[in-house]
């Protein structure tokens, strides 16, 4: 090697390393709560509490961290109902079932207290929105 080549290699080794661009705050991972099952209109045509409670929407946290559903909404398109969640924490890989009719809330079952069906059996759309109104999950069935 020539003296100039050795000097160039030595000089480049003395330069400071250049760091990758710094991103001060990486965005938080998106909640992974999804509508995993809808059972529209309970059995029969009665509007009994039992029949109303058979109409359900199952939500599942498919993520690895807990999600507080406070302020989130679950709505339909056909009949235009909206259910707003209270302080409900859904742990990782946990599901909660939202019933249309009356009942006592537990960790696994929530009750809207509606006196009528929320979802149409023939066609409808269930939409889950976060507390900022951003759509998190949608389930569509039937045809108009």
TIRO-2110 file (N, C-alpha, C; in Angstrom, 1 decimal):
// TIRO-2110
0.8, -1.2, 0.0, N, 1, A
0.0, 0.0, 0.0, CA, 1, A
0.9, 1.2, 0.0, C, 1, A
0.3, 2.2, -0.6, N, 2, A
1.1, 3.5, -0.6, CA, 2, A
0.8, 4.3, 0.6, C, 2, A
1.7, 5.2, 0.9, N, 3, A
1.6, 6.1, 2.1, CA, 3, A
0.3, 6.9, 2.1, C, 3, A
-0.2, 7.3, 0.9, N, 4, A
-1.4, 8.1, 0.8, CA, 4, A
-2.6, 7.2, 1.1, C, 4, A
-2.6, 5.9, 0.7, N, 5, A
-3.7, 5.1, 1.0, CA, 5, A
-3.8, 4.8, 2.5, C, 5, A
-2.7, 4.5, 3.1, N, 6, A
-2.6, 4.3, 4.5, CA, 6, A
-3.1, 5.5, 5.3, C, 6, A
-2.7, 6.7, 4.9, N, 7, A
-3.2, 7.9, 5.6, CA, 7, A
-4.7, 8.1, 5.4, C, 7, A
-5.3, 7.8, 4.2, N, 8, A
-6.7, 7.9, 4.0, CA, 8, A
-7.5, 7.0, 4.9, C, 8, A
-7.0, 5.7, 5.0, N, 9, A
-7.7, 4.7, 5.9, CA, 9, A
-7.6, 5.2, 7.4, C, 9, A
-6.5, 5.7, 7.8, N, 10, A
-6.3, 6.1, 9.2, CA, 10, A
-7.2, 7.3, 9.5, C, 10, A
-7.3, 8.2, 8.5, N, 11, A
-8.1, 9.4, 8.7, CA, 11, A
-9.6, 9.1, 8.8, C, 11, A
-10.0, 8.1, 8.0, N, 12, A
-11.5, 7.7, 8.0, CA, 12, A
-11.8, 7.0, 9.3, C, 12, A
-10.9, 6.3, 9.9, N, 13, A
-11.1, 5.6, 11.1, CA, 13, A
-11.2, 6.6, 12.3, C, 13, A
-10.7, 7.8, 12.1, N, 14, A
-10.7, 8.8, 13.2, CA, 14, A
-12.0, 9.6, 13.2, C, 14, A
-12.8, 9.5, 12.1, N, 15, A
-14.0, 10.3, 12.0, CA, 15, A
-15.1, 9.8, 13.0, C, 15, A
-15.9, 10.6, 13.5, N, 16, A
-16.9, 10.1, 14.4, CA, 16, A
-18.0, 9.4, 13.7, C, 16, A
-18.6, 8.4, 14.3, N, 17, A
-19.7, 7.6, 13.7, CA, 17, A
-20.9, 8.5, 13.6, C, 17, A
-21.7, 8.3, 12.5, N, 18, A
-22.9, 9.1, 12.3, CA, 18, A
-24.1, 8.2, 12.8, C, 18, A
-24.9, 8.8, 13.7, N, 19, A
-26.0, 8.0, 14.3, CA, 19, A
-27.2, 8.1, 13.3, C, 19, A
-28.0, 7.1, 13.4, N, 20, A
-29.2, 7.1, 12.6, CA, 20, A
-30.1, 8.2, 13.1, C, 20, A
-31.0, 8.7, 12.3, N, 21, A
-31.9, 9.8, 12.7, CA, 21, A
-32.7, 9.4, 13.9, C, 21, A
-32.8, 10.3, 14.8, N, 22, A
-33.5, 10.1, 16.1, CA, 22, A
-35.0, 10.4, 16.0, C, 22, A
-35.9, 9.5, 16.3, N, 23, A
-37.3, 9.8, 16.4, CA, 23, A
-37.6, 9.9, 17.8, C, 23, A
-38.0, 11.1, 18.3, N, 24, A
-38.2, 11.3, 19.7, CA, 24, A
-39.3, 10.4, 20.3, C, 24, A
-40.4, 10.3, 19.6, N, 25, A
-41.5, 9.5, 20.1, CA, 25, A
-42.1, 8.6, 19.1, C, 25, A
-41.9, 7.4, 19.2, N, 26, A
-42.5, 6.4, 18.2, CA, 26, A
-44.0, 6.3, 18.6, C, 26, A
-44.8, 6.2, 17.6, N, 27, A
-46.3, 6.1, 17.8, CA, 27, A
-46.6, 4.9, 18.6, C, 27, A
-47.6, 5.0, 19.5, N, 28, A
-48.0, 3.9, 20.3, CA, 28, A
-48.6, 2.8, 19.4, C, 28, A
-48.5, 1.6, 19.8, N, 29, A
-49.1, 0.5, 18.9, CA, 29, A
-50.6, 0.7, 19.0, C, 29, A
-51.3, 0.4, 17.9, N, 30, A
-52.7, 0.5, 17.7, CA, 30, A
-53.4, -0.5, 18.6, C, 30, A
-54.5, -0.2, 19.3, N, 31, A
-55.2, -1.2, 20.0, CA, 31, A
-55.7, -2.3, 18.9, C, 31, A
-55.7, -3.5, 19.4, N, 32, A
-56.1, -4.6, 18.5, CA, 32, A
-57.4, -5.2, 18.9, C, 32, A
-58.4, -4.4, 19.2, N, 33, A
-59.7, -4.9, 19.6, CA, 33, A
-60.6, -5.1, 18.3, C, 33, A
-61.2, -6.2, 18.2, N, 34, A
-61.9, -6.5, 17.0, CA, 34, A
-63.3, -7.1, 17.3, C, 34, A
-64.2, -6.8, 16.4, N, 35, A
-65.5, -7.5, 16.5, CA, 35, A
-65.3, -8.9, 15.9, C, 35, A
-65.4, -9.9, 16.8, N, 36, A
-65.1, -11.3, 16.3, CA, 36, A
-66.4, -12.1, 16.0, C, 36, A
-67.5, -11.7, 16.6, N, 37, A
-68.8, -12.4, 16.3, CA, 37, A
-70.0, -11.5, 16.6, C, 37, A
-71.0, -11.6, 15.7, N, 38, A
-72.2, -10.9, 15.9, CA, 38, A
-73.4, -12.0, 15.8, C, 38, A
-74.2, -11.9, 16.7, N, 39, A
-75.5, -12.7, 16.7, CA, 39, A
-76.6, -11.8, 16.7, C, 39, A
-77.1, -11.5, 15.5, N, 40, A
-78.2, -10.5, 15.4, CA, 40, A
-79.6, -11.1, 15.7, C, 40, A
-80.4, -10.3, 16.4, N, 41, A
-81.7, -10.7, 16.8, CA, 41, A
-81.8, -12.1, 17.4, C, 41, A
-82.2, -12.1, 18.6, N, 42, A
-82.3, -13.4, 19.3, CA, 42, A
-83.3, -14.3, 18.7, C, 42, A
-83.4, -15.5, 19.3, N, 43, A
-84.3, -16.5, 18.7, CA, 43, A
-85.8, -16.1, 18.8, C, 43, A
-86.5, -16.4, 17.8, N, 44, A
-88.0, -16.0, 17.8, CA, 44, A
-88.2, -14.6, 17.5, C, 44, A
-89.4, -14.1, 17.8, N, 45, A
-89.7, -12.7, 17.5, CA, 45, A
-90.1, -12.0, 18.8, C, 45, A
-90.1, -12.6, 20.0, N, 46, A
-90.4, -11.9, 21.2, CA, 46, A
-89.3, -10.9, 21.6, C, 46, A
-89.7, -10.0, 22.4, N, 47, A
-88.8, -9.0, 22.9, CA, 47, A
-88.5, -9.2, 24.3, C, 47, A
-88.6, -10.5, 24.8, N, 48, A
-88.3, -10.8, 26.2, CA, 48, A
-86.9, -10.5, 26.5, C, 48, A
-86.6, -10.3, 27.8, N, 49, A
-85.2, -10.1, 28.2, CA, 49, A
-84.3, -11.2, 27.7, C, 49, A
-84.8, -12.4, 27.8, N, 50, A
-84.0, -13.6, 27.4, CA, 50, A
-83.6, -13.5, 25.9, C, 50, A
-84.6, -13.2, 25.1, N, 51, A
-84.4, -13.1, 23.6, CA, 51, A
-83.5, -11.9, 23.3, C, 51, A
-83.7, -10.8, 23.9, N, 52, A
-82.9, -9.6, 23.7, CA, 52, A
-81.4, -9.9, 24.1, C, 52, A
-81.2, -10.6, 25.2, N, 53, A
-79.9, -10.9, 25.7, CA, 53, A
-79.2, -11.9, 24.8, C, 53, A
-80.0, -12.6, 24.0, N, 54, A
-79.4, -13.6, 23.0, CA, 54, A
-78.8, -12.9, 21.8, C, 54, A
-79.2, -11.6, 21.6, N, 55, A
-78.5, -10.8, 20.5, CA, 55, A
-77.2, -10.3, 21.1, C, 55, A
-76.1, -10.7, 20.5, N, 56, A
-74.8, -10.3, 21.1, CA, 56, A
-73.8, -9.9, 20.1, C, 56, A
-72.8, -9.2, 20.6, N, 57, A
-71.6, -8.8, 19.8, CA, 57, A
-70.4, -9.2, 20.7, C, 57, A
-69.5, -10.0, 20.2, N, 58, A
-68.3, -10.4, 20.9, CA, 58, A
-67.1, -9.5, 20.4, C, 58, A
-66.4, -8.9, 21.4, N, 59, A
-65.2, -8.2, 21.1, CA, 59, A
-64.0, -8.9, 21.7, C, 59, A
-62.9, -9.0, 20.9, N, 60, A
-61.7, -9.6, 21.4, CA, 60, A
-60.5, -8.7, 21.3, C, 60, A
-59.8, -8.6, 22.4, N, 61, A
-58.5, -7.9, 22.3, CA, 61, A
-57.5, -8.9, 21.8, C, 61, A
-57.1, -8.7, 20.5, N, 62, A
-56.1, -9.6, 19.9, CA, 62, A
-54.7, -9.1, 20.1, C, 62, A
-54.5, -8.0, 20.9, N, 63, A
-53.2, -7.5, 21.1, CA, 63, A
-52.5, -8.1, 22.4, C, 63, A
-51.4, -7.6, 22.7, N, 64, A
-50.6, -8.1, 23.8, CA, 64, A
-50.7, -7.2, 25.1, C, 64, A
-51.4, -6.1, 25.0, N, 65, A
-51.6, -5.2, 26.1, CA, 65, A
-53.0, -5.0, 26.4, C, 65, A
-53.4, -4.6, 27.6, N, 66, A
-54.8, -4.3, 28.0, CA, 66, A
-55.2, -3.0, 27.3, C, 66, A
-56.5, -2.9, 27.0, N, 67, A
-57.1, -1.7, 26.4, CA, 67, A
-58.3, -1.3, 27.3, C, 67, A
-58.4, 0.0, 27.6, N, 68, A
-59.5, 0.5, 28.3, CA, 68, A
-60.5, 1.0, 27.3, C, 68, A
-61.7, 0.4, 27.3, N, 69, A
-62.7, 0.8, 26.3, CA, 69, A
-63.6, 2.0, 26.7, C, 69, A
-63.2, 2.7, 27.8, N, 70, A
-64.0, 3.8, 28.2, CA, 70, A
-64.1, 4.9, 27.1, C, 70, A
-65.3, 5.2, 26.8, N, 71, A
-65.6, 6.2, 25.7, CA, 71, A
-65.7, 5.6, 24.3, C, 71, A
-65.4, 4.3, 24.1, N, 72, A
-65.5, 3.6, 22.8, CA, 72, A
-67.0, 3.4, 22.6, C, 72, A
-67.4, 3.2, 21.3, N, 73, A
-68.8, 3.0, 20.9, CA, 73, A
-68.9, 1.8, 20.0, C, 73, A
-70.1, 1.2, 20.2, N, 74, A
-70.4, 0.1, 19.3, CA, 74, A
-71.8, 0.5, 18.7, C, 74, A
-71.8, 0.5, 17.4, N, 75, A
-73.1, 1.0, 16.7, CA, 75, A
-73.5, 0.1, 15.6, C, 75, A
-74.7, 0.3, 15.2, N, 76, A
-75.2, -0.4, 14.0, CA, 76, A
-75.6, 0.6, 12.9, C, 76, A
-75.8, 0.1, 11.7, N, 77, A
-76.2, 1.1, 10.6, CA, 77, A
-77.7, 1.1, 10.4, C, 77, A
-78.3, -0.1, 10.3, N, 78, A
-79.7, -0.2, 9.9, CA, 78, A
-80.6, 0.5, 10.9, C, 78, A
-80.5, 0.2, 12.2, N, 79, A
-81.4, 0.8, 13.2, CA, 79, A
-80.9, 2.0, 13.9, C, 79, A
-79.7, 2.3, 13.7, N, 80, A
-79.0, 3.5, 14.3, CA, 80, A
-79.0, 3.6, 15.8, C, 80, A
-78.5, 2.5, 16.4, N, 81, A
-78.3, 2.5, 17.8, CA, 81, A
-76.8, 2.6, 18.1, C, 81, A
-76.4, 3.3, 19.3, N, 82, A
-75.0, 3.4, 19.7, CA, 82, A
-74.9, 3.0, 21.2, C, 82, A
-74.0, 2.2, 21.5, N, 83, A
-73.7, 1.8, 22.9, CA, 83, A
-72.3, 2.4, 23.2, C, 83, A
-72.3, 3.2, 24.3, N, 84, A
-71.0, 3.8, 24.8, CA, 84, A
-70.5, 3.0, 26.0, C, 84, A
-69.2, 2.6, 25.9, N, 85, A
-68.6, 1.8, 26.9, CA, 85, A
-68.2, 2.6, 28.1, C, 85, A
-68.4, 2.1, 29.3, N, 86, A
-67.9, 2.7, 30.5, CA, 86, A
-66.5, 2.3, 30.7, C, 86, A
-66.0, 2.3, 32.0, N, 87, A
-64.7, 2.0, 32.3, CA, 87, A
-64.5, 0.4, 32.3, C, 87, A
-64.2, -0.1, 31.1, N, 88, A
-64.1, -1.6, 30.9, CA, 88, A
-62.7, -1.8, 30.4, C, 88, A
-61.9, -2.6, 31.1, N, 89, A
-60.6, -2.9, 30.7, CA, 89, A
-60.6, -4.3, 30.1, C, 89, A
-60.2, -4.4, 28.9, N, 90, A
-60.1, -5.7, 28.2, CA, 90, A
-58.6, -6.1, 28.1, C, 90, A
-58.3, -7.2, 28.8, N, 91, A
-56.9, -7.6, 28.9, CA, 91, A
-56.5, -8.3, 27.6, C, 91, A
-55.2, -8.5, 27.4, N, 92, A
-54.7, -9.1, 26.2, CA, 92, A
-55.4, -10.5, 26.0, C, 92, A
-55.8, -10.7, 24.8, N, 93, A
-56.4, -12.0, 24.3, CA, 93, A
-57.7, -12.3, 25.1, C, 93, A
-58.3, -11.3, 25.7, N, 94, A
-59.6, -11.5, 26.4, CA, 94, A
-60.8, -11.1, 25.5, C, 94, A
-61.9, -11.7, 25.7, N, 95, A
-63.1, -11.3, 25.0, CA, 95, A
-64.2, -10.8, 26.0, C, 95, A
-65.1, -10.0, 25.5, N, 96, A
-66.2, -9.5, 26.2, CA, 96, A
-67.4, -9.6, 25.3, C, 96, A
-68.6, -10.0, 25.8, N, 97, A
-69.8, -10.2, 25.0, CA, 97, A
-70.7, -9.0, 25.4, C, 97, A
-71.2, -8.3, 24.4, N, 98, A
-72.1, -7.2, 24.7, CA, 98, A
-73.5, -7.7, 24.3, C, 98, A
-74.4, -7.7, 25.3, N, 99, A
-75.8, -8.2, 25.1, CA, 99, A
-76.7, -7.0, 24.9, C, 99, A
-77.7, -7.2, 24.1, N, 100, A
-78.6, -6.1, 23.8, CA, 100, A
-79.5, -5.7, 24.9, C, 100, A
-80.1, -6.7, 25.6, N, 101, A
-81.1, -6.5, 26.6, CA, 101, A
-80.5, -6.1, 28.0, C, 101, A
-81.4, -6.3, 29.0, N, 102, A
-81.0, -5.9, 30.4, CA, 102, A
-80.2, -7.0, 31.1, C, 102, A
-79.4, -6.6, 32.1, N, 103, A
-78.7, -7.6, 32.8, CA, 103, A
-77.6, -6.8, 33.7, C, 103, A
-76.9, -7.6, 34.5, N, 104, A
-75.9, -7.0, 35.3, CA, 104, A
-74.5, -7.3, 34.7, C, 104, A
-73.7, -6.2, 34.5, N, 105, A
-72.4, -6.2, 33.9, CA, 105, A
-71.4, -7.1, 34.7, C, 105, A
-70.6, -7.9, 34.0, N, 106, A
-69.5, -8.6, 34.6, CA, 106, A
-68.3, -8.3, 33.8, C, 106, A
-67.2, -9.0, 34.2, N, 107, A
-66.0, -8.8, 33.4, CA, 107, A
-66.1, -9.4, 32.0, C, 107, A
-67.0, -10.4, 31.8, N, 108, A
-67.1, -11.1, 30.5, CA, 108, A
-68.4, -10.7, 29.7, C, 108, A
-69.3, -10.1, 30.4, N, 109, A
-70.6, -9.8, 29.8, CA, 109, A
-71.1, -8.4, 30.1, C, 109, A
-71.4, -7.6, 29.1, N, 110, A
-71.9, -6.3, 29.3, CA, 110, A
-73.4, -6.2, 28.7, C, 110, A
-74.2, -5.4, 29.3, N, 111, A
-75.6, -5.3, 28.9, CA, 111, A
-76.0, -3.9, 28.5, C, 111, A
-76.6, -3.7, 27.3, N, 112, A
-77.0, -2.4, 26.9, CA, 112, A
-78.3, -1.9, 27.5, C, 112, A
-79.1, -2.8, 28.0, N, 113, A
-80.4, -2.4, 28.6, CA, 113, A
-81.4, -2.0, 27.6, C, 113, A
-81.3, -2.4, 26.3, N, 114, A
-82.2, -2.0, 25.3, CA, 114, A
-83.5, -2.8, 25.4, C, 114, A
-84.7, -2.2, 25.0, N, 115, A
-85.9, -2.9, 25.0, CA, 115, A
-86.3, -3.4, 23.6, C, 115, A
-85.4, -3.2, 22.7, N, 116, A
-85.6, -3.7, 21.3, CA, 116, A
-84.3, -4.2, 20.7, C, 116, A
-84.4, -4.9, 19.7, N, 117, A
-83.2, -5.4, 19.0, CA, 117, A
-82.4, -4.3, 18.4, C, 117, A
-81.1, -4.4, 18.4, N, 118, A
-80.2, -3.4, 17.9, CA, 118, A
-79.8, -3.7, 16.4, C, 118, A
-79.6, -5.0, 16.1, N, 119, A
-79.1, -5.4, 14.8, CA, 119, A
-80.1, -6.1, 14.0, C, 119, A
-80.2, -5.9, 12.7, N, 120, A
-81.1, -6.5, 11.8, CA, 120, A
-80.5, -7.9, 11.4, C, 120, A
-81.3, -8.9, 11.4, N, 121, A
-80.9, -10.3, 11.0, CA, 121, A
-80.5, -10.3, 9.5, C, 121, A
-81.3, -9.6, 8.7, N, 122, A
-81.2, -9.6, 7.3, CA, 122, A
-79.9, -8.9, 6.8, C, 122, A
-79.7, -7.7, 7.2, N, 123, A
-78.5, -7.0, 6.8, CA, 123, A
-78.2, -5.9, 7.8, C, 123, A
-76.9, -5.7, 8.1, N, 124, A
-76.5, -4.6, 9.0, CA, 124, A
-75.0, -4.5, 9.0, C, 124, A
-74.6, -3.5, 9.7, N, 125, A
-73.1, -3.3, 10.0, CA, 125, A
-72.9, -3.0, 11.4, C, 125, A
-72.0, -3.7, 12.1, N, 126, A
-71.6, -3.3, 13.4, CA, 126, A
-70.3, -2.6, 13.3, C, 126, A
-70.2, -1.5, 14.0, N, 127, A
-68.9, -0.7, 13.9, CA, 127, A
-68.4, -0.4, 15.3, C, 127, A
-67.2, -0.6, 15.6, N, 128, A
-66.5, -0.3, 16.8, CA, 128, A
-65.6, 0.8, 16.6, C, 128, A
-65.8, 1.9, 17.4, N, 129, A
-64.9, 3.1, 17.3, CA, 129, A
-64.2, 3.3, 18.7, C, 129, A
-63.0, 3.8, 18.6, N, 130, A
-62.3, 4.2, 19.9, CA, 130, A
-62.8, 5.5, 20.4, C, 130, A
-62.3, 5.9, 21.6, N, 131, A
-62.7, 7.1, 22.2, CA, 131, A
-62.5, 8.4, 21.5, C, 131, A
-61.8, 8.3, 20.4, N, 132, A
-61.5, 9.5, 19.5, CA, 132, A
-62.4, 9.4, 18.2, C, 132, A
-63.2, 8.4, 18.1, N, 133, A
-64.1, 8.2, 17.0, CA, 133, A
-63.5, 7.5, 15.8, C, 133, A
-62.3, 7.0, 16.0, N, 134, A
-61.6, 6.3, 14.9, CA, 134, A
-62.1, 4.8, 14.8, C, 134, A
-62.5, 4.4, 13.6, N, 135, A
-63.0, 3.0, 13.5, CA, 135, A
-61.9, 2.0, 13.8, C, 135, A
-62.2, 1.1, 14.7, N, 136, A
-61.3, 0.0, 15.0, CA, 136, A
-61.6, -1.3, 14.4, C, 136, A
-62.9, -1.6, 14.2, N, 137, A
-63.4, -2.8, 13.6, CA, 137, A
-64.8, -2.7, 13.0, C, 137, A
-65.0, -3.4, 12.0, N, 138, A
-66.3, -3.4, 11.3, CA, 138, A
-66.7, -4.8, 10.9, C, 138, A
-68.0, -5.2, 11.1, N, 139, A
-68.5, -6.5, 10.7, CA, 139, A
-69.8, -6.2, 9.9, C, 139, A
-69.8, -6.7, 8.7, N, 140, A
-71.0, -6.5, 7.8, CA, 140, A
-71.6, -7.8, 7.4, C, 140, A
-72.9, -7.9, 7.4, N, 141, A
-73.6, -9.1, 6.9, CA, 141, A
-74.8, -8.7, 6.1, C, 141, A
-75.3, -9.7, 5.3, N, 142, A
-76.5, -9.5, 4.5, CA, 142, A
-76.3, -8.5, 3.3, C, 142, A
-77.4, -8.4, 2.6, N, 143, A
-77.5, -7.4, 1.5, CA, 143, A
-78.7, -6.6, 1.6, C, 143, A
-78.7, -5.3, 1.2, N, 144, A
-79.8, -4.4, 1.1, CA, 144, A
-80.7, -4.7, 0.0, C, 144, A
END
